[in-house]
Amino acid sequence: MPGRRHIDEDSSSSSSSRSSGHSGRSRRVKYEGSSCGIRSVNEYYNRTLDYDETTASVSKERSDGRAWAQARATDHENGALSAAASAGAAALKDEKLGAEALRARAGADAQFGFGGVLAEGEAEVTYLGFSDDQASVDFISGNVGGGVGIGAGGVKAKVEAGVDLVKTEISLGKHQSVSGNLGVNADTGGEIGVDGVSL
């Protein structure tokens, strides 16, 4: 579904470094398919001016990897600011199998820049999930998320919710992936901007 949120800390400018004790695909916090354009204008502006950024971040994880939390704030030194936070926990976890059961995750990010002001967030629960650095599959999961924003890049006011029997994602490269889900999803609101229109 266009605009579905996924939880991933090592993506774009709204991400922080991944801790070594947790599998890579199970911590995603980025907004894929956002059409309003605020994020892409802000990122283009930051890359074009290319000032040295000042970033403060903190992360903490249990030794068994079953619970984690992290936060990051960045001053892009060009008038743009961004921040993100995420946390999660799983009742059962097996690193060898890449499995987590009864998992809950939440994430939020906000940014201010030439493209505008944007704030997005999501919460997700999953009964059973398997993941490694290349792929992930979740069984019986539900999520709710959304965002608001306005600026030169566009306008956004959107809420999304979904319940999936099966959800999978396979990485095809550094910034490319294919995903699919079998479930029921609902959206309300819309977004309009330089990246397109989604209603």
URRAUR-V389698 format. One record per backbone hydrogen bond with DSSP energy under -0.5 kcal/mol. CO is the residue of the C=O (numbers start at 1). NH is the residue of the N-H. E is the energy in kcal/mol with one decimal. If there is no record, write none. Layout:
# URRAUR-V389698
co->CO nh->NH e->E
co->CO nh->NH e->E
This chain:
# URRAUR-V389698
co->1 nh->4 e->-1.7
co->4 nh->32 e->-1.0
co->6 nh->8 e->-0.6
co->6 nh->30 e->-2.9
co->7 nh->28 e->-0.7
co->7 nh->29 e->-1.3
co->8 nh->11 e->-0.7
co->9 nh->16 e->-0.7
co->12 nh->15 e->-0.7
co->19 nh->22 e->-1.1
co->23 nh->26 e->-1.0
co->24 nh->27 e->-1.0
co->27 nh->9 e->-2.4
co->28 nh->8 e->-2.5
co->30 nh->6 e->-1.9
co->30 nh->32 e->-0.8
co->31 nh->34 e->-0.6
co->35 nh->195 e->-0.7
co->36 nh->194 e->-0.7
co->37 nh->41 e->-2.5
co->38 nh->42 e->-2.5
co->39 nh->43 e->-2.6
co->40 nh->44 e->-2.4
co->41 nh->45 e->-2.6
co->42 nh->46 e->-2.4
co->43 nh->47 e->-2.4
co->44 nh->48 e->-2.6
co->45 nh->49 e->-2.3
co->46 nh->50 e->-2.0
co->53 nh->55 e->-0.5
co->54 nh->75 e->-2.9
co->56 nh->73 e->-2.6
co->58 nh->71 e->-2.6
co->60 nh->69 e->-2.4
co->62 nh->65 e->-1.7
co->66 nh->90 e->-2.6
co->67 nh->62 e->-2.6
co->68 nh->88 e->-2.4
co->69 nh->60 e->-2.8
co->70 nh->86 e->-2.5
co->71 nh->58 e->-2.4
co->72 nh->84 e->-2.6
co->73 nh->56 e->-2.7
co->74 nh->76 e->-0.7
co->74 nh->82 e->-2.2
co->75 nh->54 e->-2.5
co->80 nh->76 e->-2.3
co->81 nh->112 e->-3.0
co->82 nh->74 e->-3.3
co->83 nh->110 e->-2.6
co->84 nh->72 e->-2.7
co->85 nh->108 e->-2.5
co->86 nh->70 e->-2.6
co->87 nh->106 e->-2.5
co->88 nh->68 e->-2.4
co->89 nh->104 e->-2.8
co->92 nh->101 e->-2.4
co->94 nh->98 e->-1.3
co->94 nh->99 e->-2.0
co->98 nh->131 e->-2.3
co->99 nh->94 e->-2.6
co->100 nh->129 e->-2.9
co->101 nh->91 e->-1.0
co->101 nh->92 e->-1.6
co->102 nh->91 e->-1.3
co->103 nh->126 e->-2.8
co->104 nh->89 e->-2.4
co->105 nh->124 e->-2.9
co->106 nh->87 e->-2.4
co->107 nh->122 e->-2.6
co->108 nh->85 e->-2.5
co->109 nh->120 e->-2.7
co->110 nh->83 e->-2.7
co->111 nh->118 e->-2.4
co->112 nh->81 e->-2.6
co->113 nh->116 e->-1.4
co->114 nh->152 e->-0.5
co->115 nh->153 e->-3.0
co->116 nh->113 e->-1.6
co->117 nh->150 e->-1.9
co->118 nh->111 e->-2.4
co->119 nh->148 e->-2.2
co->120 nh->109 e->-2.6
co->121 nh->146 e->-2.2
co->122 nh->107 e->-2.4
co->123 nh->144 e->-2.2
co->124 nh->105 e->-2.8
co->125 nh->142 e->-2.5
co->126 nh->103 e->-2.4
co->127 nh->102 e->-2.5
co->128 nh->139 e->-3.4
co->129 nh->100 e->-2.5
co->130 nh->137 e->-2.7
co->134 nh->171 e->-3.5
co->135 nh->132 e->-2.4
co->136 nh->169 e->-2.3
co->137 nh->130 e->-2.8
co->138 nh->167 e->-2.2
co->139 nh->127 e->-0.8
co->139 nh->128 e->-1.6
co->140 nh->127 e->-2.7
co->141 nh->164 e->-3.2
co->142 nh->125 e->-2.6
co->143 nh->162 e->-2.5
co->144 nh->123 e->-2.5
co->145 nh->160 e->-3.5
co->146 nh->121 e->-2.4
co->147 nh->158 e->-2.4
co->148 nh->119 e->-2.6
co->149 nh->156 e->-2.8
co->150 nh->117 e->-2.5
co->151 nh->154 e->-1.2
co->153 nh->194 e->-2.0
co->154 nh->151 e->-1.5
co->155 nh->192 e->-2.4
co->156 nh->149 e->-2.5
co->157 nh->190 e->-2.2
co->158 nh->147 e->-2.2
co->159 nh->188 e->-2.3
co->160 nh->145 e->-2.7
co->161 nh->186 e->-3.1
co->162 nh->143 e->-2.6
co->163 nh->184 e->-2.6
co->164 nh->141 e->-2.5
co->165 nh->140 e->-2.3
co->166 nh->182 e->-2.8
co->167 nh->138 e->-3.1
co->168 nh->180 e->-2.3
co->169 nh->136 e->-2.4
co->170 nh->178 e->-2.4
co->176 nh->172 e->-2.7
co->176 nh->173 e->-1.4
co->178 nh->170 e->-2.9
co->180 nh->168 e->-3.0
co->181 nh->183 e->-0.5
co->182 nh->165 e->-3.1
co->182 nh->166 e->-1.2
co->184 nh->163 e->-2.8
co->186 nh->161 e->-2.5
co->188 nh->159 e->-2.6
co->190 nh->157 e->-2.4
co->191 nh->198 e->-2.8
co->192 nh->155 e->-2.9
co->193 nh->196 e->-1.5
co->196 nh->193 e->-2.0
co->198 nh->191 e->-2.5
